[in-house]
Amino acid sequence: MYRTLLLVGAGLMFVFLVLNVYFRIKVWKHYKELLRYKVEFPTRYIVDTKKLKEEIVPKYPEAEKAILGFSRHIQISLRIASILLMLITLFAAINYYYK
């Protein structure tokens, strides 16, 4: 049981690493496009899509796809990272108390 939980935890950490690299590549592509359009906005708009659409997108209509893609990929990355970190912590706690 201990070894199984350890392998599951290690597998989750590997998945976390792979997804992190994947989303970094996606975010980097959108970021380069934002740099090309010279789009700047505070980080608080990344998690608030409604405000982003109301206040930032009208200023840079030609970069709407890049702005929304950048924001969406960061939001998804944060959600997945949170879930995986909770699972890794749970398996570590179970391993600690099971041993």
Residue, then its C-alpha position, 0 to 999 in steps of 0.5 A: m500500500y505504501r509503495t502504491l501511494l508513493l507511486v501515485g504521488a510521484g505520478l501526480m508530480f510528473v503530471f504536474l510537471v508536464l502540464n506546467v511545461y505545456f501551459r507555459i508554452k501556451v502562455w508564452k505564445h500569447y505573451k509574445e503576441l501581446l508584446r507585439y501589440k504592446v498590450e499592458f494591463p495589471t495582473r488583477y484583470i487576468v482572473d476577472t474576465k468580465k473586467l478584462k472584456e469591459e476595460i482592456v479589450p476595447k483599448y486593444p481590439e486587434a489583440e482581443k484573441a491574444i488577451l483572452g487566450f493569455s488570461r484563459h490559459i493562466q486561469i486553467s493553469l492555476r486551477i489544475a495546479s491547485i487541484l494537483l497540489m491538493l492531491i499530492t499533499l493528500f497522498a503525502a499525508i496519507n503516506y505519512y500517517y499510513k507508515 
